[in-house]
Amino acid sequence: MKGPLDGAFSIYSNFNMVNLTLYNPNFDLALGRAMHAWAIIDQSLGEWFEFLTKLPKEKSDLIFYSNKSFEDRLQLVFKLIENENIFNSKILSLLKNRIKIYNERRNYLVHSMPALSINPDNHEFPVDHILYSFKKKRKPLRISDLNESYESFVEVYDVLIGLLTIANNKNMQLEEYTIHIYEKISSLKNLS
């Protein structure tokens, strides 16, 4: 039985030896887009922290980003949001849990090895660019998975900014938007 990396090699471990005709800029673009989308999720949590603490941006960022753990920053912001009693706790719990799952995907993107997987059965595309982790037994991620990560991360960002907009605007009809936000959170993909 063949494993997912039979015939695979790291494209970065000895870059000078790699045949550059195998380079696929779409792979790097997809990975970069996903990581950028994750960065704006983290930034939106910082905006939430600034809004909830009412600190000037410089002080807010200094305090918020002094905690290097994303998980701890996430918990901090959601505790502050829950304390405000603006949103239904079911919505907040659902969103927080989805972000935690997406953080696992983000960690896999960051800590996995880019590789080429040779598939001799596919004559049209015999080389597939993948991310693979030797530490965890998970399926390799292909360009389509990276694009899915990007789209899902952007959706979470949209929800976080949408909720922040609602919290900032006391004149909005909260009930009207709550149903919409709940449906949007419920429709987020499960990136396993």
C-alpha positions, -999 to +999 in steps of 0.1 A: +000+000+000+014+034-010+014+063+014+005+099+006+041+109+002+054+080-019+077+097-044+074+131-026+102+154-016+103+188+000+106+216-024+123+238+001+147+215+019+173+218-008+160+245-030+190+247-053+185+211-063+148+214-072+139+216-109+122+250-110+099+238-138+080+220-110+074+253-092+037+262-090+031+299-081-006+290-075+004+269-045+023+298-028-004+322-037-031+300-022-011+295+010-003+332+012-039+342+008-050+318+035-024+331+059-034+367+051-070+359+058-060+344+091-040+376+100-072+397+095-091+374+119-065+381+145-065+418+137-103+419+141-100+403+176-076+432+184-103+457+171-128+440+194-104+443+224-099+480+216-137+486+214-145+467+246-117+481+267-121+517+253-083+520+254-065+540+228-053+518+199-016+519+208-023+508+244-049+483+234-026+467+208+003+467+233-018+448+259-037+425+235-007+414+215+016+410+245-002+376+249+015+355+222-011+327+223-040+331+198-061+308+219-057+331+250-064+362+230-096+345+216-107+335+251-100+371+264-121+388+237-150+364+240-151+367+278-153+405+273-180+402+246-200+378+269-197+403+297-213+430+276-245+409+271-250+422+236-253+389+218-269+356+224-245+332+241-254+304+217-241+326+188-209+334+206-203+298+216-209+286+180-186+312+166-158+307+192-159+269+186-157+274+148-127+298+152-110+272+174-114+246+146-101+271+121-071+278+143-063+241+141-063+245+103-042+276+105-016+257+127-015+229+101-009+255+073+019+271+092+037+240+106+034+217+077+060+210+050+054+220+014+060+190-008+055+175-042+035+144-044+041+122-075+011+105-089+021+083-118-015+072-125-025+108-134-008+114-168-022+149-172-011+162-138+016+138-124+029+163-098+006+177-070+018+204-047+007+196-011+012+206+026+020+176+047+027+171+084+050+144+096+039+150+132+002+145+128-015+119+108-037+141+087-045+142+050-022+164+029-037+197+019-038+206-017-043+240-035-081+235-033-079+230+005-058+261+008-084+281-012-112+266+010-092+278+041-089+313+026-127+315+019-136+301+053-112+325+071-127+355+053-162+344+062-152+343+099-136+378+096-169+390+080-189+377+109-165+392+135-166+426+118-204+423+113-208+417+151-185+446+159-205+469+136-237+459+154-221+464+188-208+498+177-242+509+164-268+510+192-295+520+167-294+487+148-322+463+152-303+435+170-330+408+165-330+413+128-293+408+125-291+380+151-309+356+128-288+365+099-255+362+119-266+329+134-273+315+099-240+327+086-221+312+115-240+279+111-231+278+074-194+280+080-175+250+066-161+224+089-124+225+081-112+192+096 
